[in-house]
């Protein structure tokens, strides 16, 4: 479990244009990661 201030592990996902996006491409910049729990619904 990460704690406030810990470095996030690198990951790659597909952006809205279908291109890969890697967290490490933002190294050195401030980034806010937000994880939405799907409104506490199953799925």
C-alpha positions in Angstrom: 0.0 0.0 0.0 1.4 3.4 -0.9 1.4 6.2 1.6 1.1 9.9 1.0 4.3 11.1 -0.5 5.4 7.7 -1.8 6.5 7.5 -5.5 3.9 5.7 -7.6 5.0 2.7 -9.6 5.4 3.2 -13.3 2.5 2.1 -15.5 1.3 2.3 -19.1 -2.2 2.7 -20.3 -4.0 3.7 -23.5 -5.1 7.4 -23.7 -8.3 8.7 -25.3 -6.5 8.8 -28.7 -5.6 5.1 -28.5 -1.9 5.9 -27.9 0.1 4.5 -25.0 0.7 6.8 -22.1 3.4 6.0 -19.4 3.5 7.7 -16.0 7.3 8.0 -16.2 6.8 10.4 -19.1 5.8 13.0 -16.5 8.8 12.5 -14.3 9.9 15.7 -12.6 6.4 17.2 -12.8 3.7 17.2 -10.1 1.0 14.7 -10.8 -2.3 13.9 -9.1 -3.5 10.4 -9.5 -7.2 9.8 -8.8 -8.7 6.4 -8.5 -12.5 6.3 -8.7 -14.0 3.4 -6.9 -16.9 3.0 -9.3 -19.4 4.6 -6.9 -19.1 1.6 -4.6 -20.9 -0.7 -7.1 -19.8 -4.2 -8.0 -17.9 -4.5 -11.2 
